[in-house]
């Protein structure tokens, strides 16, 4: 006997977003900016902290409102950093938010991609979704300026 298909109202919806920024720099200085607490406080959030290693941690208030803490699930210098967000009072218990930073180095610099997923698709999460999306977009612009200025 097969299980009945859940109605659309009962399906758990999540959403995500993708950002891309081109940085005129090789991958190592961008990686350092992503994985060094001192640099994170310059471009991401003043109170950001990172224990940059496999199984390490990340903590920041990217949207300047909600503090998030994450486990570093993938750590592949200088190519990929994936953050799995830990349970928080600001998030529903079943929420599984992920931020995946991917760096692709080329001749003209490095493409930095941020792929975010797992944000609840419920209407009450629209504001948080927009805040996070805009906050990361702005933060990545600051990352670009920070790294390019440091290399001058």
HELIX and SHEET records of a PDB file:
HELIX    1   1 UNK A    8  UNK A   10  5                                   3    
HELIX    2   2 UNK A   27  UNK A   35  1                                   9    
HELIX    3   3 UNK A   37  UNK A   43  1                                   7    
HELIX    4   4 UNK A  123  UNK A  125  5                                   3    
HELIX    5   5 UNK A  126  UNK A  150  1                                  25    
SHEET    1   A 7 UNK A  14  UNK A  23  0                                        
SHEET    2   A 7 UNK A 109  UNK A 120 -1                                        
SHEET    3   A 7 UNK A  98  UNK A 106 -1                                        
SHEET    4   A 7 UNK A  80  UNK A  85 -1                                        
SHEET    5   A 7 UNK A  68  UNK A  76 -1                                        
SHEET    6   A 7 UNK A  57  UNK A  60 -1                                        
SHEET    7   A 7 UNK A  49  UNK A  51 -1                                        
END                                                                             
